[in-house]
Structure formats: structure tokens, C-alpha cells
Amino acid sequence: MTFIRYCLLLSAALLAACAGPAPKQPSLEETVAEMGAYLRSQGVTDGRGRFREIFCAVLEAHGRELPDYRPCEEALRDTGPEKSATGATVALGQSNTDFLVLIVPGLGWDCFEDWLDLSHSGTEHVAKFGYEVRFLPVDGLSSTANNARMIRDYVAALPAADAERPLVLMGYSKGAPDILEAVTAYPQVSERVAAVVSVSGAVYGSPLAEDAKQAQANMLTLVPGSKCSKEDGDNDAVTSLKPDVREKWMAEHVLPEHINYYSVITFPAPDRVSWALEKSYVLLGQNDPRNDTQVIIFDQVIPNSSLIAATNADHWAIAVPVARSHPLAGNTLVNHNDYPREAFLEALLRYLEEDMESSAPPAR
């Protein structure tokens, strides 16, 4: 039985009933108004304009040579007027920064990482320009508290050659709250971190977790080649994703102020949702149709962060290359899994470099 069939079984268990018809999509005007009000209430600044300039420049320069090319206007959603566009020339050469990017993956990643047969083309692509990106392993079935400790231990064990390098922690899905807990609970981590990036982050959890059971997530241990085990860690990942748990945690903790925070939301148009994710898209749509099949767009945003982009990709398409590893699945169950991830990662890192340089205090 393939990974996709296990995912479908898991989805069916989580749904527990027929999802029903897709809810009506709000108009663009409604979304613009509600998003604007929400972002203002959370102290979020708008970096979408400048990021669009950078992403479009990257795609124009060499996007067609990279996998899953898509024009800029199709890769990003129109969510209304975007501030921060400067019209400045986009630097497309070698990076001048020395930051080390550590990616913290989401729920169950170590369960299906080997099945995906990752080419690591994204990290290899950006390495050509001097950016170093590594994956920071956490327990895919454990809580944010457990994984925050793993982040702490990984940072503490970095080799001496990396001792003076600023860190950029990039969290996908559940990886985002794992990171937020780490930088809040452990000063020895936060003092090393220059930036935190949430990509499709479950910052405020997901309503899908409310009726879910950990036993359902543990089904991922059955994926062929799985390296995860319910015996490792605390086996409590699902609880960490419940909205009331995340909201309570966010209300009770103050994020370190010296860190730059960035948010990337995934907001697929209905025709960019893969078939295997349609039921969860519809079910979550009963809370808010503006979701990526797993997390509502507003719940993906870190307070007081810079909103970089609203990508036209579902929750898997932005980070999980199922279709590349398994073309049959890509032609059927995950039929909208294509996304220009390499170009997006390059644009994201170029944006971070430019923004962090502009916001850094002057040298003494």
C-alpha cells in the first residue's frame, strides 16, 4: 500500500463524514478588507510588493530552466494592493550574507521523507548563489515542546565553523510553532537567531486537529521506509495543533523582539487544490474557505511579522514534492502538486538578505 493511500486513510479518519459541497468563496474585495483588518490587528507589515518584484525577477532570469515553471502572476495570489514595492534592481548574483538557514519540517516528515526520494534540488540550487540550507530533524509525531528541545540540542551541537553565523529558522507547517516555542523557551537558541520564517505555518493551529486523534497521525509509521516511531518523543503532535492550545500558547508567550519574523501564506485558488486534499479543503472551508487544505490563511501569520507572500499553492505543493517522486500519483491524486519551489526558495532568501541588511543597525 502506497504512502498516498495511507494519507487518504488518514484523511478519511480525520474527516469522519462526508465533507459536503464546497463553501462559497468570498469576493476579492471581502478578502482584501478582512485581511487588511487582521494584519493591522496583529501588527503585521506588508512585504508582498517587494517580494513579488524579486520572485518575478528570479522566474524571468532562469525560471524556465528550473522544475515546475509557472509565470509569476500564476505562482502568487492576487490579494489586493501590495505595499513595499520599490522598483529597485533585483540582485541575482552571489549572496553577500553568511546566514545559515535551518528548515524545520512539519508533522510526519520523518515518516515519509525516504518515500519522497528527495533530490534536494532546492538546497542545491540556492547553494550556487552562496546560500546554505540544511534540514533540522525533529520528531514528526511529537509535540512542539519536544521538538523545541530538539531544535535547542541541534543548535548547541553545531560545529565550531558555524559558531558565529546568524541563523535563519524556517518552519513549514507544524515546524513553525516548533520554532516559536524554541526561540521563546531557550535563550541559547534565540540569541543565535536573526530571523524566523513561517511557510504555511500552523501558527494558530488548525481546526482539523480538533476532532483528530494521535492514533490517526501514527498511521504514518506504516509508510514504506518510515523512520518515525510512536515510541520516540512524546507522541503528542496532534494536541499541539489544536487551535485552543496554540492560541493559549501565543497569548501567554512574548516572542523575542530582536528576531525578524516573516510569514508566507499558502492560499490556493480552488483549481490549484489537489484531488487528495479536496475533502479537507472543503471541511476546513466550513470554518473559512480561505485555507490551504490544512490551515486557514489567517492562522499562518506570525504576529508582528512581515507578510512576504500569498502563494497560489496548496499545503503540500509549497513544500512536499510528491508528484516529482511518484509521477503516477502526480497525475491522479496530487494532480496540482507542481510549484516552482527552487525559484521560490531563491527569491525568499534574496528577499530575506535584502530586508535584513536594510533593517540592520549601522556598524560602529
C-alpha positions as CSV (number, residue, x, y, z in Angstrom):
1,M,0.0,0.0,0.0
2,T,1.5,3.4,-1.0
3,F,2.0,6.5,1.0
4,I,-0.8,8.2,-0.8
5,R,-3.3,5.5,0.2
6,Y,-2.2,5.9,3.8
7,C,-2.7,9.6,3.5
8,L,-6.2,9.0,2.1
9,L,-6.9,6.7,5.0
10,L,-5.7,9.3,7.4
11,S,-7.7,12.0,5.7
12,A,-10.8,9.8,5.9
13,A,-10.3,9.2,9.6
14,L,-9.9,12.9,10.2
15,L,-12.9,13.8,8.2
16,A,-15.2,11.2,9.7
17,A,-18.0,12.2,7.5
18,C,-18.9,13.5,4.0
19,A,-17.5,17.0,3.7
20,G,-20.4,18.3,1.6
21,P,-20.3,20.9,-1.1
22,A,-17.5,23.5,-1.3
23,P,-18.4,26.7,0.6
24,K,-18.8,29.9,-1.4
25,Q,-15.5,31.8,-1.9
26,P,-15.6,35.4,-0.5
27,S,-15.1,38.1,-3.1
28,L,-11.6,39.6,-3.6
29,E,-12.9,42.8,-2.0
30,E,-14.1,40.9,1.1
31,T,-10.8,39.1,1.4
32,V,-8.8,42.3,1.0
33,A,-10.8,44.1,3.7
34,E,-10.7,41.2,6.1
35,M,-7.0,40.5,5.5
36,G,-6.1,44.2,5.9
37,A,-8.0,44.4,9.2
38,Y,-6.5,41.2,10.5
39,L,-2.9,42.2,9.6
40,R,-3.3,45.6,11.2
41,S,-4.7,44.0,14.4
42,Q,-1.6,41.7,14.5
43,G,1.0,44.4,13.8
44,V,1.9,42.7,10.5
45,T,3.8,44.7,7.9
46,D,3.3,44.2,4.2
47,G,6.4,42.9,2.3
48,R,4.4,41.4,-0.6
49,G,5.2,44.1,-3.1
50,R,9.0,43.8,-2.9
51,F,8.9,40.0,-2.8
52,R,6.8,39.9,-5.9
53,E,9.4,42.0,-7.7
54,I,12.2,39.6,-6.5
55,F,10.2,36.4,-7.3
56,C,9.2,37.7,-10.8
57,A,12.9,38.7,-11.5
58,V,14.1,35.2,-10.5
59,L,11.5,33.5,-12.6
60,E,12.3,35.7,-15.6
61,A,16.0,35.2,-15.2
62,H,16.2,31.4,-15.1
63,G,12.8,30.1,-14.0
64,R,12.2,28.2,-17.3
65,E,15.4,26.2,-16.6
66,L,14.0,25.1,-13.2
67,P,11.3,22.5,-12.5
68,D,7.6,23.3,-12.5
69,Y,8.0,26.8,-14.1
70,R,4.9,29.0,-13.7
71,P,4.6,32.6,-14.6
72,C,4.8,35.0,-11.6
73,E,1.1,36.0,-11.8
74,E,0.1,32.4,-11.6
75,A,2.5,31.5,-8.8
76,L,1.2,34.2,-6.4
77,R,-2.4,35.0,-5.5
78,D,-3.9,38.4,-6.0
79,T,-4.9,39.5,-2.5
80,G,-5.3,43.2,-3.3
81,P,-2.9,46.1,-3.3
82,E,0.6,45.1,-2.2
83,K,2.8,47.6,-0.4
84,S,6.6,47.7,-0.2
85,A,7.3,47.5,-4.0
86,T,10.4,49.7,-4.7
87,G,11.2,49.2,-8.3
88,A,14.8,48.7,-7.4
89,T,17.0,46.4,-9.4
90,V,17.0,42.8,-8.0
91,A,20.4,41.4,-7.3
92,L,20.7,38.0,-8.9
93,G,24.3,37.2,-8.3
94,Q,26.2,35.7,-5.4
95,S,25.0,36.3,-1.9
96,N,26.8,38.6,0.5
97,T,25.4,37.1,3.6
98,D,26.7,34.4,5.9
99,F,23.5,33.3,7.5
100,L,22.8,29.6,7.8
101,V,19.2,28.5,7.0
102,L,17.8,25.6,9.0
103,I,14.5,24.2,7.8
104,V,12.2,22.6,10.4
105,P,9.7,20.3,8.7
106,G,6.1,19.5,9.6
107,L,4.1,16.7,11.1
108,G,5.2,13.3,10.0
109,W,8.1,14.4,7.8
110,D,10.5,11.7,9.0
111,C,7.7,9.2,8.3
112,F,7.6,9.8,4.6
113,E,10.9,11.6,3.8
114,D,12.5,8.4,2.3
115,W,9.4,7.6,0.4
116,L,9.6,11.0,-1.3
117,D,13.1,10.2,-2.5
118,L,14.0,13.9,-2.3
119,S,16.5,15.3,-4.8
120,H,17.2,18.3,-2.5
121,S,17.2,20.3,-5.7
122,G,16.1,23.4,-3.8
123,T,19.0,23.5,-1.5
124,E,21.4,22.6,-4.3
125,H,20.0,25.4,-6.5
126,V,20.4,28.2,-3.9
127,A,23.9,26.8,-3.0
128,K,25.0,28.0,-6.4
129,F,24.5,31.5,-5.2
130,G,26.2,31.1,-1.8
131,Y,23.1,30.3,0.4
132,E,23.5,27.3,2.7
133,V,20.3,25.5,3.7
134,R,20.1,22.4,6.0
135,F,17.2,20.4,7.3
136,L,16.9,20.3,11.1
137,P,15.5,16.9,12.1
138,V,12.6,16.9,14.6
139,D,10.2,14.1,15.7
140,G,7.3,14.1,13.3
141,L,4.9,12.7,15.8
142,S,5.9,14.7,18.9
143,S,4.7,17.9,20.4
144,T,6.0,21.4,19.9
145,A,7.7,21.3,23.4
146,N,9.5,18.1,22.5
147,N,10.7,19.4,19.1
148,A,11.7,22.8,20.6
149,R,14.2,20.8,22.8
150,M,15.4,19.0,19.7
151,I,16.0,22.4,18.0
152,R,17.9,23.6,21.1
153,D,20.1,20.5,21.0
154,Y,20.7,20.8,17.3
155,V,21.8,24.4,17.6
156,A,24.0,23.6,20.6
157,A,25.7,20.8,18.6
158,L,26.5,23.0,15.5
159,P,30.2,22.7,14.6
160,A,32.6,25.5,15.6
161,A,32.8,26.7,12.0
162,D,29.2,27.8,12.4
163,A,29.6,29.3,15.8
164,E,29.4,33.0,14.6
165,R,26.9,32.6,11.8
166,P,23.5,34.1,12.3
167,L,20.7,31.5,11.9
168,V,17.5,31.7,9.9
169,L,15.0,29.2,11.2
170,M,12.4,28.4,8.6
171,G,9.4,26.3,9.7
172,Y,7.0,24.5,7.4
173,S,3.5,23.7,8.8
174,K,4.0,22.4,12.4
175,G,7.6,23.3,12.1
176,A,6.6,27.0,12.6
177,P,5.2,26.6,16.1
178,D,8.1,24.2,17.0
179,I,10.4,27.1,16.2
180,L,8.4,29.7,18.0
181,E,8.5,27.6,21.1
182,A,12.3,27.0,20.8
183,V,13.2,30.7,20.5
184,T,10.9,31.6,23.4
185,A,11.9,28.8,25.8
186,Y,15.6,28.7,25.1
187,P,17.7,31.9,25.2
188,Q,20.7,30.0,23.9
189,V,18.7,29.4,20.7
190,S,17.1,32.9,20.4
191,E,20.5,34.7,20.8
192,R,21.7,32.9,17.7
193,V,18.7,33.5,15.5
194,A,18.4,36.5,13.2
195,A,15.1,35.6,11.6
196,V,12.2,33.1,11.8
197,V,10.2,32.3,8.7
198,S,6.8,30.6,8.8
199,V,5.9,28.8,5.5
200,S,2.3,27.5,5.6
201,G,2.9,27.6,9.3
202,A,0.3,26.3,11.7
203,V,1.0,29.3,14.0
204,Y,-2.5,29.2,15.4
205,G,-3.1,25.5,14.8
206,S,-5.8,24.0,12.6
207,P,-9.5,23.3,13.2
208,L,-8.9,19.9,11.6
209,A,-6.9,18.9,14.7
210,E,-9.9,19.5,17.0
211,D,-11.5,16.1,16.3
212,A,-8.4,14.2,15.3
213,K,-6.6,11.6,17.4
214,Q,-2.9,10.9,17.7
215,A,-3.6,7.4,16.7
216,Q,-4.6,8.6,13.3
217,A,-1.3,10.5,12.8
218,N,0.5,7.4,14.0
219,M,-0.7,5.6,10.9
220,L,2.2,7.4,9.1
221,T,4.5,4.9,10.8
222,L,3.3,2.4,8.2
223,V,4.6,4.3,5.2
224,P,7.2,2.2,3.5
225,G,10.7,3.2,4.6
226,S,9.3,5.2,7.5
227,K,11.9,6.3,10.1
228,C,9.4,7.6,12.6
229,S,8.1,5.8,15.6
230,K,5.3,6.5,18.1
231,E,7.8,5.3,20.8
232,D,10.1,8.2,20.2
233,G,9.5,11.6,21.7
234,D,6.2,12.2,23.5
235,N,3.8,11.1,20.6
236,D,1.6,14.2,21.1
237,A,1.8,16.1,17.8
238,V,-1.9,16.4,17.2
239,T,-2.6,18.1,20.6
240,S,0.0,20.7,19.7
241,L,-2.0,21.7,16.6
242,K,-5.4,22.2,18.3
243,P,-6.4,25.9,17.9
244,D,-7.2,26.4,21.6
245,V,-3.7,25.0,22.5
246,R,-1.9,27.3,20.0
247,E,-4.0,30.3,20.9
248,K,-3.3,29.9,24.6
249,W,0.4,29.4,24.0
250,M,0.6,32.5,21.8
251,A,-1.3,34.6,24.4
252,E,1.0,33.5,27.2
253,H,4.3,34.0,25.5
254,V,6.2,37.0,24.1
255,L,8.3,36.3,21.1
256,P,11.9,37.7,21.3
257,E,11.9,41.2,19.9
258,H,15.4,41.1,18.4
259,I,14.4,38.5,15.8
260,N,13.0,39.4,12.4
261,Y,9.8,37.4,11.8
262,Y,8.4,36.7,8.3
263,S,5.3,34.8,7.1
264,V,4.5,33.1,3.8
265,I,0.9,32.0,3.5
266,T,-0.4,29.3,1.1
267,F,-3.7,30.4,-0.4
268,P,-4.6,28.2,-3.5
269,A,-7.2,29.1,-5.9
270,P,-9.8,26.3,-5.9
271,D,-8.5,24.9,-9.2
272,R,-5.0,24.6,-7.6
273,V,-6.1,22.1,-4.9
274,S,-5.0,18.5,-5.5
275,W,-7.7,15.9,-5.6
276,A,-6.4,14.1,-2.5
277,L,-6.8,17.3,-0.5
278,E,-10.2,18.4,-1.7
279,K,-12.1,16.9,1.2
280,S,-10.0,18.6,3.9
281,Y,-10.2,21.8,1.8
282,V,-14.0,21.7,1.9
283,L,-14.2,20.6,5.6
284,L,-11.8,23.4,6.7
285,G,-13.8,25.7,4.5
286,Q,-16.7,25.4,6.8
287,N,-14.6,27.5,9.2
288,D,-13.1,29.7,6.4
289,P,-12.9,28.9,2.7
290,R,-9.6,30.8,2.6
291,N,-7.4,27.9,3.5
292,D,-4.6,25.8,2.0
293,T,-6.4,22.4,2.8
294,Q,-4.8,22.2,6.3
295,V,-4.5,25.7,7.8
296,I,-6.7,28.8,7.4
297,I,-4.6,31.7,5.9
298,F,-5.0,34.0,8.9
299,D,-3.7,31.3,11.2
300,Q,-0.5,31.0,9.2
301,V,0.7,34.5,10.1
302,I,3.1,35.3,13.0
303,P,2.1,38.4,14.9
304,N,4.4,41.4,14.2
305,S,5.9,39.7,11.3
306,S,6.3,40.8,7.7
307,L,3.9,39.1,5.3
308,I,6.1,38.2,2.3
309,A,3.7,36.4,0.0
310,A,0.4,34.7,-0.6
311,T,1.3,31.8,-2.8
312,N,-1.0,30.0,-5.2
313,A,-0.3,26.6,-3.8
314,D,-2.0,24.1,-1.5
315,H,-0.4,22.9,1.7
316,W,1.6,20.1,0.0
317,A,2.5,21.8,-3.2
318,I,4.6,24.5,-1.5
319,A,7.0,22.0,0.2
320,V,6.2,18.3,-0.5
321,P,7.3,17.2,-4.0
322,V,5.1,14.1,-4.2
323,A,4.5,14.4,-8.0
324,R,8.2,14.5,-8.8
325,S,9.0,11.4,-6.9
326,H,5.8,9.5,-7.9
327,P,4.5,10.6,-11.3
328,L,1.5,8.3,-11.2
329,A,0.3,10.0,-8.0
330,G,1.1,13.3,-9.6
331,N,-1.2,12.6,-12.5
332,T,-4.1,11.5,-10.3
333,L,-4.3,12.0,-6.5
334,V,-1.9,15.0,-6.2
335,N,-2.6,16.5,-9.6
336,H,-1.8,20.1,-8.6
337,N,1.5,19.4,-6.7
338,D,3.6,21.3,-9.2
339,Y,5.1,24.5,-7.9
340,P,8.4,26.4,-8.8
341,R,9.9,25.6,-5.4
342,E,13.5,26.2,-6.4
343,A,12.8,29.6,-7.8
344,F,10.6,30.4,-4.8
345,L,13.3,29.4,-2.3
346,E,15.9,31.5,-4.1
347,A,13.5,34.5,-4.1
348,L,12.7,34.0,-0.5
349,L,16.4,34.0,0.6
350,R,17.2,37.0,-1.6
351,Y,14.3,38.9,0.0
352,L,15.5,38.0,3.5
353,E,19.0,39.1,2.7
354,E,17.9,42.4,1.3
355,D,15.4,43.1,4.1
356,M,17.7,42.1,6.9
357,E,20.5,44.2,5.6
358,S,18.3,47.2,5.3
359,S,17.0,46.8,8.9
360,A,20.3,46.0,10.5
361,P,21.7,48.7,12.8
362,P,24.7,50.6,11.3
363,A,28.1,49.3,12.1
364,R,30.0,51.1,14.8
